[in-house]
Amino acid sequence: MNQINLDAARQQFRQLARTYERPLRGKLALLAPLRDELIELDKKGATLAEIAALLAQSQIEVSKDTVGRFLRAETAKERSARARKAGPDAPASGNAGAPARPMQPRGLSND
């Protein structure tokens, strides 16, 4: 294999490695098509038990622990996607324009 082909193969493999996601198995795979609805319920404050009960009403029998594992995995994907999108030079917090306040021991204030 010549150097040009090796570089192209390496580039293609690198892209495949970056975009790889392990496929969901078992009960988590049942929840994948309902991802947006589950995240919406979670954002509305529904408990895991409530979500599992709603799923049971739709003939999808999963435990609250399974719902929790699924939501943790999906929200972790969202966080990492946002971090990649923001890039390495983006500020860590939303207070990019705010000046830094000096730290003070607890209980002391200038007020």
DOPA-428296 format. One line per field, with one value per atom (N, C-alpha, C, CB): residue number from 1; residue in one letter; atom name; x, y, z. Coordinates in nm, 3 decimals, m for minus. Glycine has a CB too. Layout:
n = c(NUM; ...)
res = c(a; ...)
atom = c(CA; ...)
xx = c(X; ...)
yy = c(Y; ...)
zz = c(Z; ...)
! end
This chain:
n = c(1; 1; 1; 1; 2; 2; 2; 2; 3; 3; 3; 3; 4; 4; 4; 4; 5; 5; 5; 5; 6; 6; 6; 6; 7; 7; 7; 7; 8; 8; 8; 8; 9; 9; 9; 9; 10; 10; 10; 10; 11; 11; 11; 11; 12; 12; 12; 12; 13; 13; 13; 13; 14; 14; 14; 14; 15; 15; 15; 15; 16; 16; 16; 16; 17; 17; 17; 17; 18; 18; 18; 18; 19; 19; 19; 19; 20; 20; 20; 20; 21; 21; 21; 21; 22; 22; 22; 22; 23; 23; 23; 23; 24; 24; 24; 24; 25; 25; 25; 25; 26; 26; 26; 26; 27; 27; 27; 27; 28; 28; 28; 28; 29; 29; 29; 29; 30; 30; 30; 30; 31; 31; 31; 31; 32; 32; 32; 32; 33; 33; 33; 33; 34; 34; 34; 34; 35; 35; 35; 35; 36; 36; 36; 36; 37; 37; 37; 37; 38; 38; 38; 38; 39; 39; 39; 39; 40; 40; 40; 40; 41; 41; 41; 41; 42; 42; 42; 42; 43; 43; 43; 43; 44; 44; 44; 44; 45; 45; 45; 45; 46; 46; 46; 46; 47; 47; 47; 47; 48; 48; 48; 48; 49; 49; 49; 49; 50; 50; 50; 50; 51; 51; 51; 51; 52; 52; 52; 52; 53; 53; 53; 53; 54; 54; 54; 54; 55; 55; 55; 55; 56; 56; 56; 56; 57; 57; 57; 57; 58; 58; 58; 58; 59; 59; 59; 59; 60; 60; 60; 60; 61; 61; 61; 61; 62; 62; 62; 62; 63; 63; 63; 63; 64; 64; 64; 64; 65; 65; 65; 65; 66; 66; 66; 66; 67; 67; 67; 67; 68; 68; 68; 68; 69; 69; 69; 69; 70; 70; 70; 70; 71; 71; 71; 71; 72; 72; 72; 72; 73; 73; 73; 73; 74; 74; 74; 74; 75; 75; 75; 75; 76; 76; 76; 76; 77; 77; 77; 77; 78; 78; 78; 78; 79; 79; 79; 79; 80; 80; 80; 80; 81; 81; 81; 81; 82; 82; 82; 82; 83; 83; 83; 83; 84; 84; 84; 84; 85; 85; 85; 85; 86; 86; 86; 86; 87; 87; 87; 87; 88; 88; 88; 88; 89; 89; 89; 89; 90; 90; 90; 90; 91; 91; 91; 91; 92; 92; 92; 92; 93; 93; 93; 93; 94; 94; 94; 94; 95; 95; 95; 95; 96; 96; 96; 96; 97; 97; 97; 97; 98; 98; 98; 98; 99; 99; 99; 99; 100; 100; 100; 100; 101; 101; 101; 101; 102; 102; 102; 102; 103; 103; 103; 103; 104; 104; 104; 104; 105; 105; 105; 105; 106; 106; 106; 106; 107; 107; 107; 107; 108; 108; 108; 108; 109; 109; 109; 109; 110; 110; 110; 110; 111; 111; 111; 111)
res = c(m; m; m; m; n; n; n; n; q; q; q; q; i; i; i; i; n; n; n; n; l; l; l; l; d; d; d; d; a; a; a; a; a; a; a; a; r; r; r; r; q; q; q; q; q; q; q; q; f; f; f; f; r; r; r; r; q; q; q; q; l; l; l; l; a; a; a; a; r; r; r; r; t; t; t; t; y; y; y; y; e; e; e; e; r; r; r; r; p; p; p; p; l; l; l; l; r; r; r; r; g; g; g; g; k; k; k; k; l; l; l; l; a; a; a; a; l; l; l; l; l; l; l; l; a; a; a; a; p; p; p; p; l; l; l; l; r; r; r; r; d; d; d; d; e; e; e; e; l; l; l; l; i; i; i; i; e; e; e; e; l; l; l; l; d; d; d; d; k; k; k; k; k; k; k; k; g; g; g; g; a; a; a; a; t; t; t; t; l; l; l; l; a; a; a; a; e; e; e; e; i; i; i; i; a; a; a; a; a; a; a; a; l; l; l; l; l; l; l; l; a; a; a; a; q; q; q; q; s; s; s; s; q; q; q; q; i; i; i; i; e; e; e; e; v; v; v; v; s; s; s; s; k; k; k; k; d; d; d; d; t; t; t; t; v; v; v; v; g; g; g; g; r; r; r; r; f; f; f; f; l; l; l; l; r; r; r; r; a; a; a; a; e; e; e; e; t; t; t; t; a; a; a; a; k; k; k; k; e; e; e; e; r; r; r; r; s; s; s; s; a; a; a; a; r; r; r; r; a; a; a; a; r; r; r; r; k; k; k; k; a; a; a; a; g; g; g; g; p; p; p; p; d; d; d; d; a; a; a; a; p; p; p; p; a; a; a; a; s; s; s; s; g; g; g; g; n; n; n; n; a; a; a; a; g; g; g; g; a; a; a; a; p; p; p; p; a; a; a; a; r; r; r; r; p; p; p; p; m; m; m; m; q; q; q; q; p; p; p; p; r; r; r; r; g; g; g; g; l; l; l; l; s; s; s; s; n; n; n; n; d; d; d; d)
atom = c(N; CA; C; CB; N; CA; C; CB; N; CA; C; CB; N; CA; C; CB; N; CA; C; CB; N; CA; C; CB; N; CA; C; CB; N; CA; C; CB; N; CA; C; CB; N; CA; C; CB; N; CA; C; CB; N; CA; C; CB; N; CA; C; CB; N; CA; C; CB; N; CA; C; CB; N; CA; C; CB; N; CA; C; CB; N; CA; C; CB; N; CA; C; CB; N; CA; C; CB; N; CA; C; CB; N; CA; C; CB; N; CA; C; CB; N; CA; C; CB; N; CA; C; CB; N; CA; C; CB; N; CA; C; CB; N; CA; C; CB; N; CA; C; CB; N; CA; C; CB; N; CA; C; CB; N; CA; C; CB; N; CA; C; CB; N; CA; C; CB; N; CA; C; CB; N; CA; C; CB; N; CA; C; CB; N; CA; C; CB; N; CA; C; CB; N; CA; C; CB; N; CA; C; CB; N; CA; C; CB; N; CA; C; CB; N; CA; C; CB; N; CA; C; CB; N; CA; C; CB; N; CA; C; CB; N; CA; C; CB; N; CA; C; CB; N; CA; C; CB; N; CA; C; CB; N; CA; C; CB; N; CA; C; CB; N; CA; C; CB; N; CA; C; CB; N; CA; C; CB; N; CA; C; CB; N; CA; C; CB; N; CA; C; CB; N; CA; C; CB; N; CA; C; CB; N; CA; C; CB; N; CA; C; CB; N; CA; C; CB; N; CA; C; CB; N; CA; C; CB; N; CA; C; CB; N; CA; C; CB; N; CA; C; CB; N; CA; C; CB; N; CA; C; CB; N; CA; C; CB; N; CA; C; CB; N; CA; C; CB; N; CA; C; CB; N; CA; C; CB; N; CA; C; CB; N; CA; C; CB; N; CA; C; CB; N; CA; C; CB; N; CA; C; CB; N; CA; C; CB; N; CA; C; CB; N; CA; C; CB; N; CA; C; CB; N; CA; C; CB; N; CA; C; CB; N; CA; C; CB; N; CA; C; CB; N; CA; C; CB; N; CA; C; CB; N; CA; C; CB; N; CA; C; CB; N; CA; C; CB; N; CA; C; CB; N; CA; C; CB; N; CA; C; CB; N; CA; C; CB; N; CA; C; CB; N; CA; C; CB; N; CA; C; CB; N; CA; C; CB; N; CA; C; CB; N; CA; C; CB; N; CA; C; CB; N; CA; C; CB; N; CA; C; CB; N; CA; C; CB; N; CA; C; CB; N; CA; C; CB; N; CA; C; CB)
xx = c(0.086; 0.000; 0.090; m0.098; 0.070; 0.157; 0.113; 0.157; 0.195; 0.173; 0.042; 0.288; 0.006; m0.118; m0.239; m0.128; m0.238; m0.348; m0.354; m0.335; m0.238; m0.233; m0.290; m0.090; m0.256; m0.309; m0.461; m0.243; m0.511; m0.656; m0.725; m0.687; m0.666; m0.725; m0.725; m0.649; m0.617; m0.608; m0.713; m0.467; m0.728; m0.828; m0.969; m0.819; m0.999; m1.131; m1.154; m1.145; m1.053; m1.067; m1.084; m0.946; m1.010; m1.021; m1.164; m0.921; m1.223; m1.360; m1.458; m1.398; m1.439; m1.525; m1.514; m1.489; m1.393; m1.374; m1.441; m1.224; m1.435; m1.497; m1.649; m1.458; m1.708; m1.853; m1.914; m1.896; m1.830; m1.879; m1.962; m1.762; m2.076; m2.156; m2.196; m2.282; m2.176; m2.210; m2.362; m2.161; m2.408; m2.552; m2.617; m2.582; m2.737; m2.811; m2.861; m2.930; m2.865; m2.911; m3.024; m2.795; m3.100; m3.204; m3.310; m3.142; m3.343; m3.452; m3.416; m3.488; m3.289; m3.250; m3.280; m3.100; m3.269; m3.301; m3.450; m3.260; m3.534; m3.678; m3.707; m3.755; m3.624; m3.648; m3.591; m3.588; m3.499; m3.433; m3.532; m3.338; m3.635; m3.728; m3.809; m3.822; m3.812; m3.889; m3.801; m3.967; m3.678; m3.578; m3.629; m3.455; m3.682; m3.724; m3.836; m3.769; m3.931; m4.041; m3.993; m4.148; m3.900; m3.847; m3.769; m3.757; m3.690; m3.615; m3.710; m3.515; m3.816; m3.916; m3.981; m4.023; m4.020; m4.079; m3.980; m4.124; m3.854; m3.751; m3.735; m3.617; m3.733; m3.720; m3.841; m3.700; m3.958; m4.079; m4.084; m4.202; m3.986; m3.978; m4.044; m4.037; m4.083; m4.143; m4.037; m4.200; m4.078; m3.985; m3.964; m4.035; m3.860; m3.833; m3.946; m3.700; m4.003; m4.115; m4.238; m4.151; m4.262; m4.375; m4.355; m4.392; m4.233; m4.205; m4.223; m4.062; m4.173; m4.189; m4.337; m4.115; m4.418; m4.562; m4.629; m4.627; m4.588; m4.643; m4.605; m4.593; m4.483; m4.440; m4.522; m4.290; m4.551; m4.629; m4.770; m4.636; m4.824; m4.956; m4.952; m5.003; m4.834; m4.816; m4.760; m4.724; m4.774; m4.727; m4.576; m4.795; m4.501; m4.354; m4.314; m4.285; m4.281; m4.250; m4.101; m4.299; m4.061; m3.923; m3.923; m3.845; m3.816; m3.807; m3.766; m3.707; m3.786; m3.743; m3.591; m3.792; m3.521; m3.375; m3.331; m3.316; m3.403; m3.372; m3.396; m3.457; m3.506; m3.534; m3.422; m3.671; m3.377; m3.270; m3.139; m3.248; m3.104; m2.981; m2.988; m2.957; m3.103; m3.121; m3.107; m3.258; m3.176; m3.170; m3.030; m3.270; m2.960; m2.823; m2.733; m2.766; m2.747; m2.664; m2.695; m2.687; m2.822; m2.860; m2.821; m3.010; m2.837; m2.797; m2.645; m2.853; m2.574; m2.427; m2.385; m2.363; m2.455; m2.426; m2.450; m2.511; m2.560; m2.591; m2.483; m2.727; m2.440; m2.337; m2.207; m2.313; m2.167; m2.040; m2.052; m1.998; m2.169; m2.188; m2.181; m2.324; m2.240; m2.233; m2.090; m2.325; m2.016; m1.878; m1.793; m1.819; m1.815; m1.740; m1.777; m1.766; m1.905; m1.952; m1.895; m2.106; m1.887; m1.835; m1.687; m1.860; m1.616; m1.473; m1.389; m1.445; m1.259; m1.169; m1.148; m1.037; m1.173; m1.149; m1.269; m1.108; m1.382; m1.504; m1.490; m1.627; m1.549; m1.542; m1.619; m1.596; m1.577; m1.639; m1.778; m1.551; m1.802; m1.932; m1.999; m1.918; m2.124; m2.200; m2.169; m2.345; m2.080; m2.046; m1.922; m2.024; m1.920; m1.801; m1.766; m1.820; m1.865; m1.836; m1.829; m1.939; m1.865; m1.867; m1.726; m1.961; m1.692; m1.559; m1.552; m1.526; m1.436; m1.416; m1.428; m1.279; m1.498; m1.510; m1.404; m1.652; m1.343; m1.245; m1.317; m1.166; m1.250; m1.309; m1.298; m1.241; m1.403; m1.404; m1.443; m1.502; m1.391; m1.434; m1.583; m1.356; m1.646; m1.788; m1.821; m1.835; m1.935; m1.981; m1.936; m1.934; m1.841; m1.794; m1.851; m1.642; m1.896; m1.944; m1.918; m2.095; m1.921; m1.897; m2.027; m1.825; m2.140; m2.271; m2.298; m2.381)
yy = c(m0.117; 0.000; 0.123; 0.000; 0.213; 0.330; 0.434; 0.390; 0.537; 0.639; 0.714; 0.737; 0.743; 0.816; 0.733; 0.852; 0.605; 0.518; 0.501; 0.381; 0.494; 0.480; 0.604; 0.455; 0.721; 0.845; 0.852; 0.968; 0.814; 0.815; 0.714; 0.785; 0.597; 0.494; 0.540; 0.361; 0.601; 0.651; 0.759; 0.706; 0.850; 0.956; 0.897; 1.052; 0.799; 0.737; 0.663; 0.641; 0.591; 0.518; 0.613; 0.427; 0.722; 0.823; 0.877; 0.938; 0.905; 0.955; 0.850; 0.996; 0.725; 0.618; 0.604; 0.485; 0.616; 0.604; 0.720; 0.601; 0.840; 0.957; 0.946; 1.084; 0.891; 0.888; 0.757; 0.910; 0.664; 0.535; 0.552; 0.437; 0.487; 0.477; 0.332; 0.570; 0.282; 0.143; 0.127; 0.100; 0.028; 0.011; m0.030; m0.094; 0.021; m0.016; m0.159; 0.081; m0.227; m0.365; m0.381; m0.462; m0.485; m0.521; m0.414; m0.552; m0.390; m0.297; m0.154; m0.307; m0.119; 0.017; 0.043; 0.041; m0.060; m0.045; m0.018; m0.171; m0.069; m0.040; 0.108; m0.124; 0.172; 0.312; 0.410; 0.340; 0.366; 0.456; 0.532; 0.378; 0.468; 0.543; 0.648; 0.448; 0.635; 0.727; 0.830; 0.648; 0.843; 0.929; 1.069; 0.936; 1.137; 1.276; 1.289; 1.333; 1.198; 1.202; 1.176; 1.100; 1.082; 1.052; 1.170; 0.928; 1.235; 1.351; 1.465; 1.396; 1.481; 1.584; 1.559; 1.588; 1.435; 1.402; 1.428; 1.256; 1.394; 1.417; 1.566; 1.357; 1.647; 1.792; 1.853; 1.859; 1.790; 1.837; 1.796; 1.785; 1.716; 1.678; 1.546; 1.782; 1.467; 1.336; 1.246; 1.271; 1.171; 1.078; 0.957; 1.035; 0.882; 0.762; 0.661; 0.698; 0.652; 0.560; 0.604; 0.553; 0.734; 0.785; 0.757; 0.936; 0.777; 0.751; 0.602; 0.797; 0.516; 0.372; 0.334; 0.293; 0.398; 0.369; 0.415; 0.438; 0.531; 0.578; 0.484; 0.721; 0.436; 0.339; 0.210; 0.308; 0.167; 0.045; 0.061; 0.010; 0.184; 0.209; 0.192; 0.350; 0.207; 0.190; 0.052; 0.298; m0.042; m0.181; m0.193; m0.244; m0.101; m0.110; m0.129; 0.020; m0.252; m0.287; m0.276; m0.430; m0.171; m0.153; m0.100; m0.056; m0.124; m0.076; 0.070; m0.161; 0.133; 0.272; 0.282; 0.330; 0.177; 0.176; 0.176; 0.054; 0.103; 0.102; 0.239; m0.004; 0.303; 0.439; 0.533; 0.490; 0.518; 0.602; 0.583; 0.574; 0.457; 0.429; 0.491; 0.277; 0.476; 0.531; 0.683; 0.490; 0.749; 0.895; 0.946; 0.948; 0.878; 0.919; 0.908; 0.833; 0.800; 0.780; 0.887; 0.639; 0.917; 1.015; 1.156; 1.009; 1.194; 1.329; 1.343; 1.362; 1.235; 1.241; 1.263; 1.111; 1.199; 1.221; 1.367; 1.128; 1.424; 1.563; 1.656; 1.602; 1.631; 1.717; 1.709; 1.676; 1.589; 1.576; 1.637; 1.428; 1.626; 1.687; 1.839; 1.644; 1.895; 2.041; 2.086; 2.086; 2.008; 2.043; 2.039; 1.947; 1.939; 1.932; 2.048; 1.799; 2.083; 2.191; 2.324; 2.195; 2.345; 2.471; 2.487; 2.479; 2.378; 2.383; 2.403; 2.493; 2.384; 2.392; 2.535; 2.332; 2.637; 2.775; 2.838; 2.857; 2.768; 2.823; 2.828; 2.740; 2.930; 2.938; 2.823; 3.072; 2.783; 2.671; 2.705; 2.624; 2.832; 2.869; 2.970; 2.927; 2.999; 3.093; 3.238; 3.069; 3.266; 3.402; 3.453; 3.408; 3.441; 3.475; 3.623; 3.441; 3.712; 3.854; 3.910; 3.927; 3.834; 3.884; 3.886; 3.798; 3.994; 3.998; 3.899; 4.142; 3.848; 3.752; 3.823; 3.682; 3.761; 3.817; 3.755; 3.794; 3.835; 3.775; 3.683; 3.886; 3.576; 3.481; 3.535; 3.343; 3.514; 3.555; 3.435; 3.673; 3.429; 3.321; 3.330; 3.327; 3.218; 3.216; 3.301; 3.074; 3.364; 3.444; 3.588; 3.383; 3.618; 3.755; 3.817; 3.761; 3.938; 4.006; 4.154; 3.979; 4.225; 4.368; 4.446; 4.411; 4.375; 4.443; 4.499; 4.349)
zz = c(0.000; 0.000; 0.000; 0.123; m0.094; m0.100; 0.002; m0.241; 0.018; 0.121; 0.100; 0.123; m0.024; m0.052; m0.008; m0.202; m0.041; m0.001; 0.150; m0.067; 0.215; 0.359; 0.427; 0.406; 0.379; 0.436; 0.419; 0.371; 0.303; 0.280; 0.370; 0.132; 0.384; 0.471; 0.616; 0.457; 0.659; 0.797; 0.822; 0.825; 0.727; 0.738; 0.749; 0.618; 0.663; 0.665; 0.797; 0.546; 0.844; 0.969; 1.087; 0.991; 1.087; 1.193; 1.200; 1.169; 1.083; 1.078; 1.131; 0.934; 1.093; 1.143; 1.294; 1.075; 1.347; 1.491; 1.565; 1.525; 1.510; 1.575; 1.580; 1.502; 1.477; 1.469; 1.521; 1.326; 1.566; 1.613; 1.740; 1.638; 1.744; 1.864; 1.881; 1.858; 1.998; 2.027; 2.014; 2.169; 1.940; 1.924; 2.056; 1.816; 2.078; 2.198; 2.185; 2.222; 2.298; 2.298; 2.398; 2.332; 2.379; 2.474; 2.492; 2.606; 2.618; 2.649; 2.615; 2.795; 2.620; 2.582; 2.436; 2.610; 2.353; 2.211; 2.192; 2.133; 2.281; 2.274; 2.296; 2.377; 2.379; 2.414; 2.312; 2.549; 2.230; 2.134; 2.045; 2.048; 1.989; 1.905; 1.982; 1.835; 2.114; 2.199; 2.268; 2.303; 2.221; 2.284; 2.312; 2.198; 2.211; 2.227; 2.330; 2.094; 2.327; 2.422; 2.564; 2.383; 2.580; 2.712; 2.768; 2.707; 2.685; 2.729; 2.765; 2.621; 2.688; 2.717; 2.853; 2.606; 2.880; 3.010; 3.124; 3.013; 3.101; 3.201; 3.229; 3.155; 3.124; 3.141; 3.211; 3.006; 3.195; 3.261; 3.408; 3.189; 3.451; 3.591; 3.625; 3.673; 3.527; 3.556; 3.620; 3.425; 3.720; 3.783; 3.693; 3.922; 3.722; 3.644; 3.659; 3.687; 3.778; 3.799; 3.719; 3.950; 3.713; 3.635; 3.486; 3.658; 3.439; 3.298; 3.267; 3.261; 3.356; 3.336; 3.336; 3.446; 3.420; 3.423; 3.293; 3.543; 3.242; 3.114; 3.000; 3.084; 3.002; 2.901; 2.911; 2.915; 3.034; 3.054; 2.996; 3.203; 3.005; 2.946; 2.794; 2.982; 2.736; 2.591; 2.558; 2.535; 2.649; 2.633; 2.616; 2.513; 2.676; 2.677; 2.823; 2.614; 2.858; 2.997; 3.023; 3.028; 3.092; 3.134; 3.277; 3.037; 3.348; 3.486; 3.488; 3.567; 3.603; 3.618; 3.608; 3.753; 3.650; 3.638; 3.492; 3.710; 3.408; 3.265; 3.204; 3.191; 3.242; 3.195; 3.238; 3.249; 3.362; 3.413; 3.338; 3.559; 3.311; 3.235; 3.096; 3.223; 3.032; 2.898; 2.900; 2.840; 2.993; 2.997; 3.031; 3.099; 3.122; 3.154; 3.032; 3.267; 2.957; 2.837; 2.733; 2.778; 2.713; 2.611; 2.649; 2.586; 2.775; 2.816; 2.814; 2.956; 2.841; 2.832; 2.687; 2.886; 2.592; 2.450; 2.412; 2.361; 2.461; 2.430; 2.484; 2.488; 2.609; 2.670; 2.591; 2.816; 2.553; 2.481; 2.341; 2.471; 2.280; 2.147; 2.158; 2.087; 2.263; 2.282; 2.309; 2.398; 2.386; 2.416; 2.289; 2.522; 2.204; 2.078; 1.988; 2.007; 1.985; 1.898; 1.944; 1.897; 2.075; 2.129; 2.099; 2.279; 2.093; 2.061; 2.185; 1.962; 2.170; 2.286; 2.337; 2.252; 2.256; 2.298; 2.365; 2.180; 2.370; 2.429; 2.581; 2.389; 2.644; 2.790; 2.854; 2.839; 2.973; 3.041; 3.093; 3.154; 3.126; 3.180; 3.089; 3.321; 3.120; 3.040; 3.072; 3.058; 3.166; 3.207; 3.135; 3.357; 3.004; 2.927; 2.941; 2.780; 2.945; 2.949; 3.089; 2.873; 3.191; 3.328; 3.385; 3.416; 3.458; 3.520; 3.636; 3.570; 3.660; 3.768; 3.903; 3.756; 3.998; 4.132; 4.220; 4.191; 4.308; 4.399; 4.498; 4.476; 4.534; 4.628; 4.768; 4.619; 4.849; 4.989; 5.075; 5.012; 5.196; 5.285; 5.311; 5.417; 5.339; 5.368; 5.489; 5.390; 5.483; 5.597; 5.591; 5.724; 5.504; 5.491; 5.366; 5.489; 5.377; 5.257; 5.272; 5.233; 5.163; 5.165; 5.179; 5.039; 5.190; 5.197; 5.333; 5.160)
! end
